[in-house]
Amino acid sequence: MSEAIKNRYEFTIFFDVENGNPNGDPDSGGMPRIDPETGYGIVTDVCLKRKIRNYVEIAKEKEPGYRIYIKEGISLNKKDKEAYEFLKIGDEKEIKSKKDELDVKIRDFMCSNYYDIRTFGAVMTTFVKASLNCGQVRGPVQLGFARSVDRILPQEISITRVAITTEADAEKKNNEMGRKYIVPYGLYRCDGYVSANLARKTTGFSEDDLNLLWEAMVNMFDTDHSAARGKMATRKLIVFKHDSELGTCPAYKLFEAVSAKRKEGIEVPRNFYDYEIKINKETIPSDVEVTEII
């Protein structure tokens, strides 16, 4: 692995959905998530991290150092146990006498092997051997919830299918009814942070890892297509790079420099080109570099 990053970053990502459900809410029967007070759509950070993980797993398949910890179908206990077996951790007496030293070794093993731990951190307290476990890691990359630029109006679409579930039902009818939830169109914005300090002190998140993160954000919807999600795509990725580990400008000032508004005369937006995204570079300090990756 290459050296940990040395600069603090913030980023803003815009993505859109057309005739799809970007993030269903299980508490509302799978309907698109929405803020009930304002009508703005919501996509959780967990949803976006899942797509980033999936892209990395595809792009770096079987490459050492790029395994995925939070993954469907494989228990966390099994992965935690690998650290104990690799480090050949001894009996309970040895564990207690070398706890601090072993804590660091286990953390370093997990960070060096799993990209998502190195990036987002993880709570690894599921497998306990004596008084020791894999601990908790606070990752340098953090995302907020994505929120739609305008209010959305989710629609419930009735659908039919000719495949009948049971033989008894097949004798009575020739189709079944169902429901599909969509957002006709929505442009979403998500802001995020990359801490060079946590990368250096804790996980070793590197420049190579950072470049892979940008690549994943640009392409994460192209490897995640499904009928339920409709047409989704990353439209803009704006990166703010500070000239130091801690930076000199508050993140909120950088985020406020980015705006997305409907173009004049557009009352009901139905595609990305109904919007205008601007960066007010006059409000951004000279020691912060702005890059539009897409």
Backbone bond lengths (Angstrom), bond angles and torsions (degrees), N, CA, C in turn:
res aa  C-N    CA-C-N  psi(-1)  N-CA   C-N-CA  omega(-1)  CA-C   N-CA-C  phi
1 M - - - 1.450 - - 1.532 109.76 -
2 S 1.332 115.65 145.53 1.451 119.93 178.65 1.525 110.41 -79.99
3 E 1.328 115.75 175.67 1.458 121.99 -175.69 1.521 110.87 -67.93
4 A 1.340 115.85 151.41 1.460 121.39 -179.14 1.533 110.56 -63.67
5 I 1.309 115.96 152.30 1.464 120.87 179.75 1.528 110.48 -60.90
6 K 1.317 116.02 154.42 1.464 121.44 -176.84 1.530 112.57 -115.98
7 N 1.326 117.02 -6.38 1.459 120.79 -175.92 1.522 111.59 -120.09
8 R 1.321 115.14 143.80 1.460 120.63 173.40 1.526 109.06 -78.66
9 Y 1.344 115.27 145.86 1.464 121.24 178.60 1.521 110.03 -133.51
10 E 1.323 115.29 150.67 1.450 122.80 160.61 1.527 107.20 -125.78
11 F 1.316 116.90 159.77 1.450 119.02 178.70 1.526 110.46 -150.21
12 T 1.315 115.21 154.42 1.461 123.04 174.85 1.518 107.92 -128.15
13 I 1.318 115.81 130.23 1.455 120.68 179.99 1.529 109.16 -122.50
14 F 1.319 115.52 133.60 1.460 122.28 173.86 1.524 108.61 -110.97
15 F 1.318 116.61 131.56 1.462 121.19 174.18 1.521 108.39 -139.29
16 D 1.323 115.86 158.08 1.460 118.46 -178.06 1.519 111.76 -131.78
17 V 1.325 114.48 165.40 1.459 122.04 177.25 1.522 107.82 -134.31
18 E 1.314 115.23 139.98 1.459 121.10 176.88 1.526 108.46 -129.35
19 N 1.333 115.51 120.17 1.473 122.01 179.29 1.530 112.19 51.67
20 G 1.314 115.32 49.39 1.455 120.03 179.22 1.516 111.69 -153.16
21 N 1.318 115.27 174.98 1.463 122.90 179.66 1.527 108.11 -112.07
22 P 1.325 118.38 102.22 1.466 120.09 -173.64 1.527 114.38 -70.08
23 N 1.343 116.34 -27.71 1.468 119.63 -177.61 1.523 108.93 -164.95
24 G 1.328 116.50 96.04 1.456 120.86 -177.34 1.524 112.56 -69.54
25 D 1.322 115.59 147.30 1.456 122.65 -179.95 1.529 109.15 -104.01
26 P 1.331 118.26 110.36 1.477 119.81 -178.39 1.522 113.03 -62.99
27 D 1.336 117.43 -23.36 1.468 119.85 178.08 1.524 112.00 -77.27
28 S 1.342 117.19 -9.19 1.469 120.89 179.55 1.524 110.87 -124.24
29 G 1.323 116.21 32.33 1.458 120.54 176.84 1.512 114.38 70.03
30 G 1.342 116.85 21.77 1.460 120.44 178.40 1.518 114.31 89.30
31 M 1.315 118.52 6.11 1.465 120.87 177.77 1.532 110.53 -67.78
32 P 1.337 118.18 155.40 1.468 120.11 178.08 1.529 110.71 -56.26
33 R 1.314 115.89 139.52 1.462 119.83 -178.92 1.530 109.61 -65.97
34 I 1.329 115.00 140.99 1.455 120.07 -177.21 1.522 109.16 -150.05
35 D 1.326 116.26 145.16 1.459 121.65 172.86 1.534 107.20 -79.13
36 P 1.325 118.80 112.03 1.470 120.44 -173.22 1.522 113.50 -65.39
37 E 1.316 117.80 -22.40 1.466 120.37 -178.28 1.523 112.36 -82.66
38 T 1.346 117.18 -33.14 1.463 120.00 -174.73 1.526 113.61 -111.48
39 G 1.335 117.08 -22.71 1.454 120.13 -177.23 1.520 113.88 84.96
40 Y 1.329 117.40 4.95 1.468 120.14 177.95 1.525 109.83 -81.31
41 G 1.331 116.10 142.73 1.452 121.33 178.70 1.519 111.69 -76.81
42 I 1.323 115.37 154.41 1.468 122.15 -177.78 1.522 109.27 -131.81
43 V 1.326 115.78 139.24 1.465 122.53 168.15 1.521 106.59 -127.85
44 T 1.323 117.43 127.34 1.461 120.84 -174.06 1.522 112.11 -74.31
45 D 1.321 114.86 157.42 1.470 120.63 175.29 1.523 111.01 -62.73
46 V 1.329 116.74 -34.56 1.464 121.45 -179.90 1.527 110.37 -62.00
47 C 1.322 116.53 -40.44 1.469 121.49 178.96 1.530 110.65 -61.54
48 L 1.329 117.03 -45.48 1.463 121.00 -178.45 1.534 111.21 -69.28
49 K 1.318 117.00 -38.97 1.469 119.93 177.94 1.522 111.27 -63.35
50 R 1.344 116.42 -35.82 1.465 119.96 177.62 1.518 110.70 -61.12
51 K 1.318 117.28 -41.71 1.467 121.05 -179.75 1.524 110.95 -68.33
52 I 1.321 117.07 -37.32 1.473 120.58 176.78 1.524 109.73 -65.12
53 R 1.320 116.73 -45.17 1.471 120.42 177.51 1.528 111.20 -58.44
54 N 1.318 116.23 -45.06 1.469 120.23 -178.51 1.519 111.27 -62.28
55 Y 1.333 116.63 -40.24 1.472 118.91 179.41 1.529 110.63 -65.65
56 V 1.329 116.88 -45.40 1.467 120.27 -179.15 1.522 110.72 -60.99
57 E 1.323 116.15 -40.37 1.468 119.77 179.61 1.528 111.07 -62.17
58 I 1.330 116.93 -36.75 1.459 120.75 178.61 1.527 110.93 -74.67
59 A 1.339 116.37 -46.44 1.469 121.07 -174.38 1.525 112.45 -70.21
60 K 1.331 116.73 -31.44 1.466 120.81 -175.80 1.522 111.89 -117.61
61 E 1.304 115.47 33.60 1.457 120.55 -176.20 1.530 111.99 -54.42
62 K 1.335 115.43 123.96 1.463 124.67 176.41 1.528 114.15 67.80
63 E 1.324 118.83 6.41 1.468 120.02 174.69 1.518 109.02 -79.28
64 P 1.330 118.53 133.97 1.470 120.58 -179.89 1.517 111.80 -62.52
65 G 1.312 115.34 138.44 1.456 120.29 178.26 1.515 114.06 92.13
66 Y 1.327 118.00 -2.40 1.460 120.81 -176.36 1.521 112.57 -124.89
67 R 1.308 116.54 27.83 1.458 119.44 174.27 1.523 110.10 -70.51
68 I 1.329 115.96 162.48 1.465 121.68 -179.60 1.521 109.10 -114.70
69 Y 1.334 116.06 126.29 1.467 122.13 -176.38 1.530 111.04 -79.51
70 I 1.332 116.80 -50.89 1.464 121.06 179.81 1.524 107.41 -86.31
71 K 1.326 116.12 101.00 1.455 120.90 -170.46 1.520 109.28 -144.52
72 E 1.329 115.37 142.00 1.457 120.74 -178.94 1.529 111.19 -69.38
73 G 1.322 115.80 135.89 1.454 120.84 171.57 1.524 115.86 90.06
74 I 1.343 118.08 -6.06 1.466 120.37 179.14 1.524 108.31 -127.34
75 S 1.332 116.53 126.46 1.461 120.41 -175.98 1.530 111.56 -70.45
76 L 1.325 115.15 148.55 1.456 120.45 177.55 1.526 110.93 -68.38
77 N 1.328 116.59 -32.57 1.469 120.01 179.22 1.527 111.69 -56.06
78 K 1.329 115.49 -41.75 1.464 120.20 -178.21 1.521 111.24 -62.75
79 K 1.332 117.08 -40.30 1.459 120.33 -179.41 1.522 111.58 -73.23
80 D 1.334 115.96 -37.88 1.464 118.97 177.36 1.530 110.99 -62.30
81 K 1.327 114.95 -38.25 1.466 119.56 -177.06 1.524 111.61 -65.46
82 E 1.344 116.64 -28.73 1.465 120.12 179.72 1.523 111.63 -59.31
83 A 1.335 116.49 -37.05 1.465 119.91 -179.74 1.524 110.60 -63.29
84 Y 1.330 116.86 -42.11 1.461 120.77 179.03 1.525 111.08 -63.88
85 E 1.316 115.24 -43.22 1.463 119.47 -178.04 1.525 111.40 -69.16
86 F 1.317 117.72 -40.01 1.466 121.00 -179.42 1.521 110.88 -66.47
87 L 1.326 116.87 -40.26 1.468 121.25 -177.70 1.528 112.41 -85.10
88 K 1.332 115.53 -4.46 1.470 121.55 178.37 1.530 111.37 52.96
89 I 1.316 113.97 53.36 1.453 119.94 -179.38 1.519 109.05 -69.52
90 G 1.332 116.00 134.60 1.462 122.04 -172.17 1.508 114.00 -86.91
91 D 1.337 115.29 -148.70 1.463 120.25 -175.23 1.531 110.96 -75.99
92 E 1.328 115.14 177.19 1.462 121.24 -174.84 1.517 112.28 -61.64
93 K 1.328 117.31 -36.19 1.463 120.03 -179.22 1.531 110.48 -64.40
94 E 1.333 116.53 -42.05 1.469 120.53 178.83 1.522 111.39 -66.18
95 I 1.324 115.75 -39.23 1.464 120.54 179.88 1.519 110.64 -61.60
96 K 1.319 116.86 -45.68 1.463 120.27 -179.10 1.518 111.75 -66.20
97 S 1.304 117.85 -36.27 1.466 120.57 -177.67 1.525 112.77 -74.93
98 K 1.333 117.37 -24.08 1.472 121.10 -178.18 1.521 111.76 -120.98
99 K 1.319 116.84 30.24 1.467 119.92 -171.74 1.527 112.85 -57.94
100 D 1.318 118.52 -49.92 1.463 121.43 -177.55 1.520 111.74 -61.26
101 E 1.310 116.24 -42.82 1.471 120.90 179.64 1.523 111.09 -65.26
102 L 1.333 115.98 -43.39 1.463 119.56 -178.94 1.518 111.96 -70.57
103 D 1.343 117.10 -33.73 1.466 120.25 176.72 1.518 110.80 -56.33
104 V 1.321 116.69 -44.48 1.467 121.68 -179.28 1.524 110.40 -67.06
105 K 1.333 116.79 -43.22 1.471 120.63 -178.92 1.527 111.18 -63.07
106 I 1.336 116.49 -42.54 1.458 120.32 179.52 1.524 110.69 -65.78
107 R 1.333 116.11 -44.51 1.471 119.75 178.46 1.524 110.97 -59.52
108 D 1.336 115.94 -45.09 1.466 119.87 -179.31 1.522 111.64 -64.66
109 F 1.325 117.16 -36.74 1.460 120.87 177.66 1.525 110.55 -63.09
110 M 1.317 116.76 -46.69 1.457 120.82 -178.35 1.532 110.94 -65.91
111 C 1.319 117.25 -42.06 1.468 120.53 -179.38 1.523 111.61 -66.50
112 S 1.316 117.20 -39.33 1.463 119.96 -177.07 1.523 112.38 -73.02
113 N 1.331 117.38 -23.66 1.458 120.87 -177.02 1.522 114.34 -97.25
114 Y 1.335 117.58 -26.84 1.462 120.58 -173.31 1.533 110.73 -117.66
115 Y 1.319 115.32 117.39 1.464 120.10 -177.98 1.524 111.97 -62.13
116 D 1.324 117.52 -42.61 1.467 119.00 -175.68 1.532 112.24 -70.19
117 I 1.323 118.49 -27.91 1.462 119.69 173.76 1.525 109.38 -71.04
118 R 1.307 116.41 -43.19 1.462 122.08 178.65 1.530 111.39 -61.71
119 T 1.318 116.05 -28.30 1.462 121.23 -175.09 1.522 112.19 -95.77
120 F 1.334 116.75 -57.41 1.463 121.36 -173.00 1.523 113.72 -99.95
121 G 1.346 117.34 -12.02 1.450 119.66 -173.16 1.522 110.80 81.43
122 A 1.332 116.09 179.61 1.472 120.03 -179.56 1.522 109.72 -170.61
123 V 1.331 114.06 154.93 1.462 121.15 170.26 1.519 106.68 -100.98
124 M 1.332 116.37 113.00 1.476 121.44 -172.42 1.521 110.03 -118.55
125 T 1.316 115.50 58.47 1.464 120.27 -176.69 1.519 111.49 -112.82
126 T 1.330 117.47 21.43 1.467 119.69 -176.41 1.510 112.75 -81.70
127 F 1.342 118.14 -32.27 1.458 121.44 -177.71 1.517 108.43 -106.82
128 V 1.320 117.06 116.78 1.459 121.52 -175.97 1.516 109.94 -116.73
129 K 1.313 115.55 123.95 1.457 121.03 174.48 1.517 107.04 -119.02
130 A 1.314 115.30 115.03 1.454 120.75 -173.08 1.530 108.49 56.99
131 S 1.341 118.75 -127.75 1.457 122.14 -177.10 1.517 111.79 -100.22
132 L 1.322 118.15 13.46 1.460 121.80 -174.01 1.522 111.03 -120.08
133 N 1.309 116.43 144.56 1.461 121.60 172.63 1.521 107.74 -141.63
134 C 1.321 117.02 -174.49 1.466 119.97 -176.93 1.509 113.22 -81.17
135 G 1.309 117.85 -3.42 1.453 121.77 171.25 1.515 115.00 76.20
136 Q 1.321 114.64 -163.49 1.452 122.74 179.78 1.519 110.01 -126.52
137 V 1.325 115.39 140.15 1.462 121.23 -179.83 1.520 108.15 -125.20
138 R 1.309 116.32 126.99 1.457 121.56 175.17 1.525 108.15 -91.93
139 G 1.313 116.98 116.39 1.455 121.06 -174.46 1.518 113.48 -80.22
140 P 1.317 118.12 153.36 1.462 121.68 -179.80 1.524 114.18 -74.94
141 V 1.339 117.80 -19.52 1.468 120.99 -177.47 1.528 109.16 -104.37
142 Q 1.323 115.11 123.74 1.454 120.29 179.12 1.523 109.58 -132.20
143 L 1.335 115.92 137.93 1.461 122.77 178.15 1.518 109.46 -117.32
144 G 1.328 115.86 145.01 1.444 119.94 170.85 1.517 110.44 -89.45
145 F 1.332 116.62 -179.44 1.465 120.44 172.16 1.526 108.10 -69.37
146 A 1.309 116.36 143.64 1.463 120.69 171.30 1.526 108.26 -83.81
147 R 1.331 115.40 143.29 1.463 120.90 178.05 1.516 109.20 -130.85
148 S 1.308 116.77 142.99 1.456 120.21 -179.35 1.530 110.26 -68.98
149 V 1.312 116.04 148.47 1.459 121.83 179.99 1.521 110.41 -69.08
150 D 1.324 116.49 -35.95 1.472 122.37 176.56 1.524 109.43 -122.60
151 R 1.312 115.76 168.68 1.468 120.00 173.84 1.529 109.55 -62.94
152 I 1.318 115.29 147.80 1.460 120.05 176.91 1.523 109.23 -114.82
153 L 1.321 116.18 158.43 1.459 121.58 177.05 1.521 108.15 -127.40
154 P 1.333 117.54 89.44 1.467 119.70 179.56 1.511 111.49 -59.71
155 Q 1.330 116.32 142.59 1.454 121.72 179.82 1.520 110.15 -118.59
156 E 1.335 115.04 143.62 1.462 121.98 176.23 1.523 107.51 -103.87
157 I 1.322 117.00 114.92 1.452 122.67 -175.84 1.531 109.79 -104.50
158 S 1.312 117.01 128.28 1.470 120.98 175.65 1.523 109.47 -80.02
159 I 1.316 116.85 136.06 1.458 122.30 177.87 1.521 109.24 -131.18
160 T 1.336 115.88 158.50 1.466 120.74 177.14 1.519 109.16 -125.53
161 R 1.313 116.01 154.77 1.461 121.25 174.35 1.519 109.35 -137.02
162 V 1.309 116.16 147.34 1.468 120.72 -178.70 1.523 111.88 -92.00
163 A 1.336 117.24 -10.57 1.469 120.72 177.87 1.520 108.59 -82.80
164 I 1.334 116.96 113.98 1.461 122.15 -178.90 1.525 109.37 -91.62
165 T 1.330 116.22 140.09 1.460 120.91 -173.24 1.524 112.76 -69.57
166 T 1.345 118.08 -49.13 1.464 120.70 -174.54 1.531 110.20 -116.28
167 E 1.344 115.44 158.98 1.471 121.00 178.45 1.529 111.06 -65.97
168 A 1.319 115.95 -36.09 1.465 119.97 -179.63 1.526 110.55 -63.70
169 D 1.333 115.98 -42.88 1.463 119.77 179.14 1.531 110.88 -68.38
170 A 1.327 116.86 -33.49 1.468 120.76 -178.06 1.526 111.82 -65.27
171 E 1.348 116.73 -26.15 1.457 120.26 178.05 1.526 112.13 -76.13
172 K 1.331 116.70 -18.98 1.464 121.30 -174.72 1.524 113.06 -101.96
173 K 1.349 117.55 -28.18 1.465 119.70 -173.66 1.519 110.11 -148.36
174 N 1.332 114.96 162.60 1.463 118.73 -177.89 1.530 113.30 -113.33
175 N 1.325 116.84 4.64 1.470 119.52 172.73 1.518 109.97 -156.21
176 E 1.334 115.90 169.07 1.459 122.60 177.17 1.523 108.72 -130.83
177 M 1.331 114.86 150.79 1.467 120.75 -179.18 1.524 110.06 -96.23
178 G 1.327 114.39 151.34 1.451 120.05 176.64 1.514 110.41 -147.22
179 R 1.333 116.39 -179.72 1.449 122.39 -178.88 1.524 109.95 -130.11
180 K 1.322 115.17 144.67 1.464 121.26 176.24 1.521 107.59 -136.99
181 Y 1.334 115.73 132.19 1.459 120.64 -177.72 1.533 109.63 -105.57
182 I 1.338 115.79 133.22 1.458 119.34 -179.70 1.527 110.74 -137.86
183 V 1.321 114.77 158.87 1.455 123.25 164.26 1.529 105.20 -107.07
184 P 1.335 119.89 117.80 1.464 120.45 -179.05 1.529 112.61 -54.61
185 Y 1.333 116.45 -44.56 1.465 120.69 170.66 1.519 109.14 -160.82
186 G 1.320 115.52 140.13 1.451 120.38 175.50 1.517 110.73 -153.98
187 L 1.323 116.33 134.06 1.465 122.38 173.37 1.516 107.43 -104.96
188 Y 1.329 116.31 125.39 1.464 121.94 -175.56 1.528 110.77 -113.97
189 R 1.317 114.26 149.68 1.466 120.79 177.54 1.525 109.65 -125.13
190 C 1.338 115.63 136.58 1.468 121.67 176.45 1.521 108.73 -133.04
191 D 1.325 116.87 132.33 1.465 122.53 176.38 1.517 109.87 -106.47
192 G 1.338 116.23 146.30 1.459 119.92 -177.46 1.512 113.09 -146.65
193 Y 1.327 115.22 173.19 1.459 122.35 -171.71 1.531 110.53 -137.80
194 V 1.336 115.17 146.28 1.468 120.78 174.49 1.521 107.47 -131.17
195 S 1.324 116.59 116.66 1.462 122.44 -177.12 1.520 110.84 -97.57
196 A 1.332 116.71 113.69 1.464 120.83 176.43 1.524 110.88 -69.26
197 N 1.314 116.38 -29.08 1.459 120.53 -179.75 1.520 111.41 -64.43
198 L 1.345 116.94 -45.99 1.468 120.43 177.87 1.519 111.11 -68.86
199 A 1.326 116.61 -34.12 1.461 119.74 178.07 1.514 111.00 -62.42
200 R 1.326 116.19 -43.43 1.473 120.58 -178.15 1.527 111.45 -72.32
201 K 1.313 117.59 -41.57 1.465 120.80 -173.15 1.523 113.63 -82.66
202 T 1.326 116.39 -29.19 1.465 118.47 -167.84 1.515 114.81 -120.48
203 T 1.335 118.59 -60.70 1.467 119.14 -165.71 1.521 114.64 -104.62
204 G 1.342 119.16 -20.05 1.457 120.47 -177.45 1.522 113.65 77.63
205 F 1.332 117.80 20.99 1.462 122.73 177.79 1.527 109.30 -55.74
206 S 1.338 116.47 121.99 1.465 121.55 -167.45 1.526 112.77 -108.65
207 E 1.329 115.51 176.23 1.463 120.71 175.81 1.534 110.50 -62.22
208 D 1.325 116.74 -39.37 1.468 119.87 176.08 1.527 110.85 -61.01
209 D 1.335 116.64 -41.76 1.460 121.16 177.45 1.520 110.65 -63.55
210 L 1.322 116.57 -40.68 1.460 121.21 -179.53 1.525 111.11 -64.21
211 N 1.318 116.62 -44.95 1.463 120.03 178.65 1.525 111.35 -62.92
212 L 1.333 116.06 -36.31 1.462 119.97 176.59 1.525 110.69 -66.96
213 L 1.334 116.82 -35.64 1.464 120.84 177.49 1.528 110.56 -62.10
214 W 1.337 116.93 -47.55 1.477 119.63 178.02 1.533 110.23 -61.00
215 E 1.320 116.49 -42.68 1.470 120.84 179.15 1.531 110.60 -60.46
216 A 1.331 116.00 -42.32 1.463 120.46 -179.46 1.523 111.25 -65.63
217 M 1.321 117.22 -40.66 1.464 120.37 -179.59 1.522 111.52 -65.76
218 V 1.308 117.13 -36.63 1.458 120.87 179.05 1.527 111.22 -68.75
219 N 1.337 117.08 -37.46 1.469 121.87 -170.86 1.521 115.26 -108.43
220 M 1.340 118.52 0.70 1.461 120.04 -169.51 1.521 113.97 -63.40
221 F 1.321 119.15 -28.24 1.458 119.83 179.91 1.524 112.03 -82.29
222 D 1.327 117.12 -22.06 1.460 120.45 -179.59 1.522 112.51 -73.84
223 T 1.321 117.89 -16.54 1.466 121.38 176.54 1.530 111.01 -107.32
224 D 1.343 116.01 13.83 1.464 120.06 -173.75 1.535 112.05 -132.51
225 H 1.331 116.79 23.24 1.464 119.01 -177.14 1.526 111.50 -68.00
226 S 1.324 115.05 143.02 1.465 121.30 172.61 1.518 107.75 -157.08
227 A 1.339 116.04 161.87 1.455 119.77 179.62 1.522 111.60 -62.06
228 A 1.331 116.60 -34.89 1.466 120.17 -177.38 1.520 112.04 -69.24
229 R 1.341 116.97 -34.29 1.469 119.55 -175.22 1.528 113.15 -87.67
230 G 1.312 117.26 -6.21 1.453 119.09 177.11 1.515 112.05 65.04
231 K 1.322 115.46 -143.43 1.466 121.08 179.95 1.527 108.88 -101.77
232 M 1.339 116.02 112.25 1.458 121.09 179.39 1.524 109.55 -125.46
233 A 1.342 115.85 145.93 1.462 119.90 -178.45 1.515 109.94 -159.13
234 T 1.336 115.46 147.44 1.460 121.09 169.92 1.520 107.97 -77.91
235 R 1.314 116.59 127.32 1.462 121.17 -175.87 1.529 112.87 -105.19
236 K 1.322 117.26 -34.79 1.465 121.28 -179.85 1.521 109.56 -146.54
237 L 1.330 115.80 139.13 1.459 121.62 171.51 1.521 106.93 -134.00
238 I 1.323 115.59 111.03 1.458 122.50 -177.33 1.522 108.03 -111.03
239 V 1.330 116.27 125.60 1.463 121.85 -175.11 1.521 110.13 -116.59
240 F 1.335 116.21 132.72 1.462 123.13 175.65 1.530 108.56 -109.09
241 K 1.310 117.54 118.94 1.460 122.66 -178.91 1.522 109.96 -110.95
242 H 1.321 116.82 119.80 1.459 122.20 176.88 1.531 109.62 -81.20
243 D 1.319 116.32 161.67 1.465 119.70 -178.20 1.525 112.81 -91.84
244 S 1.343 116.59 12.00 1.460 120.13 -179.60 1.519 109.66 -152.95
245 E 1.314 115.34 175.86 1.466 121.01 -178.89 1.514 112.16 -67.89
246 L 1.332 117.60 -39.66 1.456 121.37 -176.96 1.523 113.04 -97.26
247 G 1.327 117.96 -21.68 1.449 120.94 179.85 1.518 112.25 76.27
248 T 1.327 116.21 170.88 1.467 121.16 -177.05 1.523 112.70 -126.95
249 C 1.325 118.00 -5.79 1.464 121.47 -175.45 1.523 110.01 -120.61
250 P 1.331 118.16 131.91 1.475 119.36 176.37 1.521 111.52 -60.26
251 A 1.314 115.98 143.15 1.458 120.89 -176.88 1.525 112.19 -60.45
252 Y 1.336 116.95 -36.81 1.464 118.48 -175.07 1.531 111.88 -63.56
253 K 1.332 117.04 -30.58 1.462 119.70 178.90 1.533 110.96 -67.78
254 L 1.318 115.85 -35.71 1.460 119.59 178.13 1.526 110.42 -70.29
255 F 1.322 116.54 -42.71 1.459 119.96 178.91 1.534 111.40 -64.04
256 E 1.337 116.22 -37.14 1.466 119.82 179.66 1.521 112.29 -67.85
257 A 1.333 117.09 -19.56 1.463 120.76 178.85 1.525 111.90 -74.60
258 V 1.332 116.77 -12.66 1.471 121.72 -179.52 1.526 108.85 -105.17
259 S 1.309 116.04 127.03 1.463 120.24 179.75 1.518 110.23 -132.85
260 A 1.323 115.65 150.24 1.468 122.47 176.22 1.525 107.73 -134.04
261 K 1.318 115.92 121.44 1.462 120.88 -178.64 1.521 110.19 -136.83
262 R 1.342 114.26 152.47 1.459 119.10 173.94 1.520 110.20 -64.67
263 K 1.306 116.11 143.23 1.455 120.19 175.66 1.522 109.86 -68.23
264 E 1.300 115.64 156.56 1.452 121.13 -177.77 1.530 110.41 -59.46
265 G 1.323 114.74 132.82 1.448 120.56 178.69 1.515 115.08 91.36
266 I 1.336 117.57 -9.48 1.473 121.46 179.41 1.526 109.01 -90.71
267 E 1.323 116.46 112.94 1.459 120.30 179.27 1.530 112.13 -94.12
268 V 1.321 116.09 -41.29 1.471 120.63 179.45 1.528 107.91 -122.73
269 P 1.330 118.36 98.42 1.476 120.06 -178.35 1.514 111.43 -66.81
270 R 1.338 115.65 137.70 1.459 120.69 -179.86 1.530 112.39 -130.97
271 N 1.338 118.13 2.55 1.461 120.75 172.42 1.518 109.45 -160.21
272 F 1.313 116.17 168.86 1.466 121.69 -174.51 1.521 112.08 -60.97
273 Y 1.315 116.85 -31.85 1.460 120.66 -175.65 1.525 112.86 -77.77
274 D 1.329 116.68 1.25 1.461 120.84 170.23 1.527 111.32 -82.43
275 Y 1.333 116.11 -4.37 1.460 121.47 -178.13 1.528 111.16 -115.08
276 E 1.319 113.82 159.38 1.464 121.48 174.11 1.522 107.91 -127.98
277 I 1.324 116.26 121.52 1.465 121.30 179.27 1.527 108.77 -105.89
278 K 1.314 116.07 126.98 1.468 121.19 -176.49 1.531 110.51 -125.11
279 I 1.330 115.38 149.73 1.465 122.28 173.19 1.526 107.17 -120.40
280 N 1.313 116.23 116.33 1.469 120.92 178.57 1.530 108.84 -84.18
281 K 1.318 116.46 87.86 1.466 121.44 -174.46 1.521 112.75 -70.54
282 E 1.324 117.56 -15.34 1.462 120.48 178.97 1.523 111.75 -67.32
283 T 1.340 116.91 -24.91 1.472 120.45 -179.07 1.523 112.73 -92.28
284 I 1.335 116.46 -1.97 1.468 120.63 -177.66 1.521 109.49 -97.07
285 P 1.345 118.85 128.24 1.465 121.19 -179.50 1.522 112.56 -59.15
286 S 1.309 116.11 154.30 1.470 121.30 -177.18 1.521 112.74 -68.06
287 D 1.346 117.07 -20.59 1.465 119.64 -179.59 1.532 112.29 -88.65
288 V 1.336 117.01 9.14 1.460 121.80 175.05 1.524 108.08 -115.26
289 E 1.321 115.86 121.00 1.474 121.72 -178.93 1.530 109.34 -91.44
290 V 1.336 116.34 131.11 1.461 121.87 -179.05 1.518 109.28 -107.82
291 T 1.331 115.94 128.37 1.466 121.20 179.60 1.520 109.57 -129.54
292 E 1.314 117.30 130.03 1.456 122.19 172.17 1.515 108.14 -98.01
293 I 1.326 117.03 100.21 1.467 121.59 -177.02 1.519 110.60 -70.33
294 I 1.304 116.35 -32.49 1.465 120.87 175.41 1.522 108.06 -144.21
